[in-house]
Amino acid sequence: MAFQILLNIGLALIWMLLRTEYTVVEFMLGYIVGLLLLFVLRRFLHFDFYFRRVVAVFKLLVLFLYKLILSNIDMTKIVLSPNPDIQPGIIAVPTKLKTDWEVTLLANLISLTPGTLTMNFSKDGRTLFVHSIHVPDKEKAIAEIHDSFEKAIMEVTH
């Protein structure tokens, strides 16, 4: 991936040299042309196109911001309710993530959303114990974590 980024920057610099205009706009135009060239050549050079991961990181960031806004709204409803009807609970979330930093990222994303907190890991590090302020259905909460954060992290790292 780092080689592709350097190659793309090199193509952008060559573009600027050929156009004899040394501006940021020409560099960006050359970068886009290099990106398209790498996309076309990915089948012949047998490498995974690096910009796919950039898009996946952006999607993960947007997903996190979306979940952050939703959980803030839910927490505001709970706090402002005169008689909150909450069912706090601890759920065990098994994960399919392979590396420690992927599991750590998942734990941090869970903990950064209001109303949830990753409390501990299992001994093998592949199950997270999550406390949530409102868990009416534990299986649904586990499936929601798998379908959102875990899936997005797997898109970024695989």
Disulfide bonds with the S-S distance in Angstrom:
none
